Amino acid sequence: MNYVEKLFGLSGQTAVVIGGTGELCGAMGVGLAKAGAEVVIVGRNQDKAVEKLAEIEEAGGLGYFIPCDVGDADALRRLLDQVLEKSGKVDILVNGAGINSPTPFFDIPEEEFQRIFDVNLKAVLLACQIFGKHMVDRGEGGSIINVGSISGLNPLSRVFTYSATKGAVHNLSKNLAREWAPHRVRVNVLVPGFFPAEQNRKVLTPDRVADIMKHTPMDRFGEKDELIGATLLLASGKAGSFVTGTETIVDGGYSAMTI
């Protein structure tokens, strides 16, 4: 085993990737598998899960799919039981389920507001409760990676509810990092900049894209595989052993731009 493998290798680890049927978390899941973890893809779209598992298999990795309504606590408890039955433990949790809407503020219906909060915040809180308790009780440490957003750092126009949920995810993650540090359960936020994906394509109008590029020093969108390096750092109990409560930003310089 070479030096990089010792630092970032995840052989023998089990990673649960909620939202793993999506483009960004799917890439993160494939990256975790390539680093040696057994990856559990969690989502609702079996066809997309099959695609991700084919990528994992092609890379020589191990993985399987479990469908789950992650906004339902009982469903998440069943998910944990299924993973424990098949893999025996959970070392890494990626919380990446998310939805968005460009509805103007005065027109946001209560049902839409609640739906976005249920997926983007409630599901994260529930998964942290259920899987975090497993990690704490097990006593072997662990890593929880909650997928945040640059809108959780500085609210973005046109995505009011989404920004509010992501701000809450950032705050929750820091609180949990503080609470669980004595148990060696690390909680961090992975903060993507602008990565075109299913949930945000509807808000990427030509004028919006132009504004984003003006504010992104690298003058381009991120590519999904560019999240893998940060994911491996946060997941690794060796390379990332002293990293908790952070917001790890991968945004092409967006958050560094002022005028």
N, C-alpha and C positions, 0 to 999 in steps of 0.2 A: 504494500500500500504506500503510495507516494504522499508527499506532504499535503498537497491540495485535497486529496481524498481523506486524509486524517482530519482536516479542518472542516470540510464541507460534506463528506460522505454521510449518507443516511441509511446505510445497510442495517437491517434489523428493525428499522423504525416503521411505524404505521402512521400514515397521514390521512386524515379525513378532510376532503375538500368540498365544502358546501358551496354550491354554485359552480361546480366543476364541469357542468355541461355548457357553460358560457365560454366566450372566446378568451377572456383574460384569465379567469381562474382555471379554465381548461389548460391553458399554456403553463400556468403555475403547477398544476397537477402533473403534467407530463414532465416538467423539469424536476419535480420532487422524485418521480419514479426513475428518471435517468440517474439521479444521485443515489439510488439504491432503496428508496422507501417503497413499501407496499402502499398503494394509493387507492383510497375508497372514493370514487366519484359519486357525489350526491346531487340530485336535482330531480327534475320532472320529465325531461326529454330523453327518452331511452335511445332514440336514433342518434342524438348528439353524443350521448354517453358511449355508444358503440364506436363512434369515430375516435373519441379520445382514447378509449381502451385499445383500439387498433394501433394508434400512435405509440402508446405505452408498450404494447407487445412488440411492435416493430423495433423499438429501442432496446428490447431485452428486459423490460421492466415488468413488474407485477401490479395488477390492479383489478378491481371489480366495481360494479355499479349497484347502488341501493337507492331506489326512489324514495323521496320523503317530502312531506309538507313541512318545511322548516319553521313555519309560523305556529306549529302545533306542538306543545310541550310533550304530550304523550307520544306523538310520532317521533320526536327527537330521542325520547327515552328508548323507544323500540329500536331506533337507528343505532344507538350506543350498544344495546344488547346484541344486535346482529353483528356489529363490528367485533365486539368482545368474543362472541361465539366463533367467528371465523379467524380473527387475528390475535385475540388474547389481550390486546391493550390498544390505547391510542396515545401516541407521543406528540403528534402535531395536528392542530386544527386550523384550517383556513376557513374563515367566515366571509364568503364573497357573494352571497345572494344579493341582488339589488335591482330595483326598477326606478324609472324616472318619468317625468312628464313636463312638457313645456307650458302647461296651462297658465295664463296670466293670473296674477295674484288675486284680483277681485273676483275671478271666475272659478277659483279652486273649490270644487264641491267637497263636502265633508267626507264622502265615501272615498274619494281619490286620496285625500290627505291621510285617512286612516290606512288605506291599502299600502301606501308607500311607507308609512311608519311601521306597519306590521312586517313588511319584508325587510326593510333596510335597518331597522333598529330592534324591534321586538324579537325577530329571529336571531339576531346577534346576541342579545341579552340571554335568551333562552339557551342557546347553544353553549354560551360561556358558562352558564349555571350548570348545565348537565355534564358537559365534557370537562369543564374546569374542575368540578367536584371529583370526577374520576381521576384526573391528574393529581389533584391535591391528596386525595385518599390513598392513591397508589404509592405516593412518596418517592417517585423516581424523577420528578420534574416533568417538564413539557414545554411546548411552545404553542401559543395561540397567536395567529396572525389575522387581525381584523382588517378587511379592505376598506380603507377610508377614501378620501377624495380631497383634491385641492380646494373644493368647495367647503370642506370641513375646516379648512384653515382660514379662508377668505371667501365668504358667500358669493356665489355667482348669480348674475341676473338670469331670469327666465326659468330657473329651477329652484323655486323657493322651498318647497317641501323637501326635496332631495337634499339641498344644502343643510336644512335644519336637522335631518336625520343623520347626515354624515358628521356634523358638528357634535352631535350627541354620541356617536360611535367613538370619535376621538377622545371625548371626555371619559366615557365609560372605560375605554381601554387603559387610560392612565390610572384610573382608580383601581382597576383590577390588578394592574402591574404592581402597584404599591401594596395591595392586600396580599398577593400571592408570592411576592418575592421571597419570603422566608421558606416557602415550599419549593423553590426553584422552578416555579411555573412562570414562564416569561410571557408577557402580553405586549404586543407591539401593533402599530398601525402601518400598513403598507399603503402609501399615498401615490396613486397613479396621477399623472397629469392627463393630457388629452390623448386617449387611445380610442380610435374608432371601434365601437362595439355595438351590439344589437340594441342596448338600452339607451345609447345616446345619439344614434344616427339621425333620429327624427328631429333633434335640436341643432344638428350641424348644417344649418343653412349656409349659403355662400357668404353672406355678410358676417355670420357668426364665425365661420372658418377664417375669414380675413382678419377679424379682430383677434382670434386666438393666435394666428401666426405673427401678428404684430407684437404680441405679448410673450412669444416663445423664442428666446435667443437662438435655439437650434433650428428654428424656422421649418419645423415639420411635426407631424404627429408621431407618437411613440408606436413601436411595433410590439406586439404581445410578448414575444420572447425576451424583450428588454426588461421584463419584470422578474425574470427567473433568477438573476444574480442576487437581487435584494431578497427574494423569497428564500433562497438557500442560506443566506446569511442569517436571517431571522429564524429559520427552522432549525439550524444546526445548534446542538447543545455544546459544541466546541468552539466554532468560529464566533457564534453569537452568544456565548455563555454569560457575558456581562451586559447584554443588550436587552433592556426591558423598559417599557413606558415611553418608547420613542415613536416619532412619526418619520418613517423612512420614505423620503420623497424621490420619486422617479418621474421627472416632469420636463426634461429638456431645458431647465432654467426658468420655467414659467414663474415660480414663486420668488425668484430672485429679481424679477423685472419690475421696475417702477415707472420710469418715463423713458 
